[in-house]
Amino acid sequence: MMTKAQQRRAAAEINIIPLLDVLLVLVAVLLLLTPFMAKSIGVDLPATSAGAVMTQDTSVTLEIHSDGSVWSDGLRVVDWTKLYAKMRGATTAKVFADKAATFAAVAGVMDKLASNDIHNIQFAVKD
């Protein structure tokens, strides 16, 4: 015969196995139905008469040599106003800075990029 303490202990157990089974079934149903729900959303996008649709990031590539000179597309950048027109549609910048280049030269290029609303700057390094 069980004592009262043993009866209370047995009554306090919670069986969570059925709860976990139900939750796993709900997760499986959710995973199976999500792709179908995403395809059923129909959005009619507006058309424009002028302007380019940006499908990928446009980038500007700059090189900073050890003497502090800045190069773009194989040409030395002397007049930044010519490069600003190229930067206008760019969203990212790839900077190849020589390891002997001064921080002042790199900071100057970063300042020029930031003034043209290019804040995504990628620095190239060797593996």
PEVENDA-V102740 format. One record per backbone hydrogen bond with DSSP energy under -1.0 kcal/mol. CO is the residue of the C=O (numbers start at 1). NH is the residue of the N-H. E is the energy in kcal/mol with one decimal. If there is no record, write none. Layout:
co:CO nh:NH e:E
co:CO nh:NH e:E
//
This chain:
co:3 nh:7 e:-1.7
co:4 nh:8 e:-2.1
co:5 nh:9 e:-1.9
co:6 nh:10 e:-1.7
co:7 nh:11 e:-1.7
co:8 nh:12 e:-1.1
co:16 nh:20 e:-2.4
co:17 nh:21 e:-2.1
co:18 nh:22 e:-2.1
co:19 nh:23 e:-2.2
co:20 nh:24 e:-2.4
co:21 nh:25 e:-1.9
co:22 nh:26 e:-2.1
co:23 nh:27 e:-2.2
co:24 nh:28 e:-2.2
co:25 nh:29 e:-2.4
co:26 nh:30 e:-2.3
co:27 nh:31 e:-2.5
co:28 nh:32 e:-1.9
co:29 nh:33 e:-2.1
co:30 nh:34 e:-1.7
co:33 nh:37 e:-1.8
co:34 nh:38 e:-2.0
co:35 nh:39 e:-1.4
co:36 nh:40 e:-1.0
co:58 nh:91 e:-2.7
co:58 nh:92 e:-2.0
co:60 nh:94 e:-3.1
co:62 nh:96 e:-2.8
co:63 nh:71 e:-2.7
co:64 nh:98 e:-2.8
co:65 nh:68 e:-1.9
co:69 nh:65 e:-2.6
co:70 nh:77 e:-3.4
co:71 nh:63 e:-2.7
co:72 nh:75 e:-1.7
co:75 nh:72 e:-3.0
co:80 nh:84 e:-1.8
co:83 nh:87 e:-2.0
co:84 nh:88 e:-1.1
co:87 nh:90 e:-1.1
co:92 nh:60 e:-1.7
co:93 nh:122 e:-3.4
co:94 nh:62 e:-2.9
co:95 nh:124 e:-2.3
co:96 nh:64 e:-2.7
co:98 nh:101 e:-1.6
co:102 nh:106 e:-1.6
co:103 nh:107 e:-3.0
co:104 nh:108 e:-2.0
co:105 nh:109 e:-1.8
co:106 nh:110 e:-2.4
co:107 nh:111 e:-2.1
co:108 nh:112 e:-2.0
co:109 nh:113 e:-2.4
co:110 nh:114 e:-2.4
co:111 nh:115 e:-2.0
co:113 nh:118 e:-2.3
co:114 nh:117 e:-1.6
co:119 nh:121 e:-1.1
co:120 nh:93 e:-2.2
co:122 nh:95 e:-3.2
//
